[in-house]
């Protein structure tokens, strides 16, 4: 597996509350994580950092060894971290209201399947045979309105309510994540990102960048540059993993 990632403060924020990392075990399993802290200056970065580092360290100690175990592991770990963040926010008034989105992916050493979990509006996409598919569903108010037929996707993209999320870690006692399993074949690419990318760079542009022959690190840089060129209204975080088994 080849992986690269980049995080950027954007053009209009005073700090970067996104967090990103990738953890690999000696046995060849890998966990990719992108978290987008929420709560303004009240600890969003703390919630995101806690989530990424805690999940990563626990993965290195006791990685699940198959898809069913991975789905349960992600649900259990996210719930535990959720309770930890709520507890921390109660103890420290500076952290009241802090939370974070999360998109996570677990790869197994056979590289044939990928388990993807998300909560909030950070996204996961899979590029297979040059076709890019969003494989996570945004837990957001505008997405609910689109599903109900009250907004079109075009209207949702420019809605003043498009920053309101309906699920997150640290906000309620039930941290309900979506977890699904997808094929991940040689040459396929996983793109995970915070909404600072997905709300500023459209799917066509994402596809063009991923289709290029550039190194993954350069693809991440180009995507960050595109989000900043579109105004960079939020922190921007990009992670790309490619199944390089064929090489």
N, C-alpha and C positions, 0 to 999 in steps of 0.2 A: 504494500500500500504506500502510495506517495501522497503526502499531505503538506499543504501550505496554508497560512492564515495571516490576516492583517486586521488591525483595528485602528480607527482614526476618530479624532474628536469631532470632525465635521467643521462647519463654518459658523455655527450659531450657538454652540454650547460652551459653557465655561469649564466643564470637566467631562471626561469620558467615563460613563458608567457601564459600558459594555465590557464583557469579559469573554475570552476565547482561549481554548487550550485543546491539546490532543495528548492522550495517554496510551502507551503501548506496553503490554505485558511481555515477559520473556517468552511466553508460549505463542506469541504472534497475534494476540487479540488487541483490538484498538477501540478506544472511546473518544469520540469527537464531541466538543461542547461549545455552544454559543449561548450566552446569557445577556439580557438587556435589563439593567437595573431600573426600577421605577421608584418614585417617591421624591423626585426633585433633589434637593440638597439634604434630604433626610435619609441618607444611608442606602440609596439604590445601588451604589457601587459596592457597599458592604454585603448586601444580599446577593448580588451577582458573583462577587468574589468567593463568598462562603459556599455558594451552590457549586461553582465550577471546581474549586479546590477540594471540597469534601467528597464530591462524586468521584473525582479523579483519584484521590488517595485510596478511597474504599475500593475502587475498581482494581487498582494495582495490587491490593491485598487479597481480594476475593472476587475475581471476575467470574460472572456466570458463564457456563460452558456450552449452553445451547440456546436456541431461540426462545423456548418457553421460559427457561430460567431467566433469560435476559429481560423479557417483558415484565416478569414479576419483580425482578431485582430493581429495575428502573422505577416501577410504581412504588415499591417499598421505600427505596432510598429517597425519592423526591418527597414522599409524605413525611419521612423523618426530618429531612432538611427544612421542609415547610414549618413543622412544629418548632424546630430550633430557631428559625428566623422570627416567628411570632413571639416566642419566649424572649428573645433578645430585644425585640422592639418594645416589649412591655417593660423591660428592665431599664432601658435607656431612652429618655424622651427624645434625644436627637435622632433616634432610629424609628420613631413612630411612623407607621404608614409605609415602611420600606417593603419592597418586594422585587421580584424579578421574573422575566419570561425565561424560557429555556427551550432549546432544541438540542437533542442529543442523538448520537448514532453509535451503535456497537457493531463492529465487524468481527467475524470469526476467522480463524486462521485458514479455513478452506476458501474464504473470499467469495462464496457463492450467494450469500444472503446478507442482508443488513437490517438491523432492528432500529427503527427511528421513533423517538418520542418527542412530543412537544406540549408546551403549555404557554398560552399567550400568543403573540403575533410574530415571534421570530420563526423563520421558515426553513424548510428543507426541500430541495429539488434534486431529482436524479436526471442526469443526461445519459440517455441510452440510444445508441445509433443516431447521434446528432439531433435527437428530439428531447427537449427539456420539459419535464413534468413536475409540477408542484405536488409533493407527496404529503405535505402537512396541511391542516385546515386552521386558519386564523381563528383564535378565540377572541373575537372583537365585536364591538357593537355594529359596525358597518357590515361585517360579514353576516351577522344575523339578519340585518335588514335586507341584504342581497338575497339570502336564502328564502326569506319570506316574500320576496318580490316587491319590497318597498323602495329599493334602490337598484339601479343598474350598477354593473362593475365600474363603469366610467364615472358615474356619480359618486360611488363610494371612494374612488381614488382621490377626489378633490373635496370630499365632505369635511367640514370642520370637526366632525366627531370621529375622524378616522384614527385618532390616537387613544380612543377609549377601549381598553381590553376587558374582557369578561372573565378571564381566568388568569391567575398568576401564582407563583410560589410566594408565600408569606402574607397573603391577603385574607384568606379564610382557612378554616381548619380542614377543609376538604380540598386537597391539592390534586385535582383530577387531571391526569395527563392522558393524552391519546398515544397509544403505542401500536405500531404496525410493522409487519415484516415485508420486505421487498427483495426481488432478485437483484443481484449486483454483479454483473458479468464483466469479464476482462474488457478494459477500455472504458467502462462506465465511469462517470464522475458524479460525486455528491457535492452539491453546493448548499452550505448552511449560512444564514445571514440574519442580522438584526433588521428591524424595519427601516433603519436608516438607509439601507440599500434598496429593499424591495419597494419602498414607496417613492423612490426617486429614479430608479433605473428599470425600464420596462422589460418584459420577458423576452422580447425580440433582441434587445441589446445584450441581456444576460446570455442568451443562446449564442450570439455571434462571438462573444468573448470566450465562452467555453469551447466553441468549435475550433478556435485558433490552435496553432501548433506551439504557442508560447509556453514556457515553463509555468507551472502552477503559481509560483510566487509572483510572476509577472501578471498573470491573469487576475490575481487578487489586487495587485496595485492598480491595474486598469479599471477594475470595478469601483474601487475606492475613489479614483480620480473622476470617474463618471458621476458618482453620487455627489461629490463636492462641486463639480461643474454645474450640477442641477440645483445648486443652492446649499447643499449640505446642511439641511435644517436639523439633523439629529446626528448622534454618534453613528458611525458606520463600521460594521464588522462583517468580515467575509472569511469563510473557511472552505477550502476545496480539497477533497480527497479523491484520488483516482485509483481504480483497480488496475495496477500495472502488471498483473500476473502474466499477461501475454508477452511481456518483455523479459 
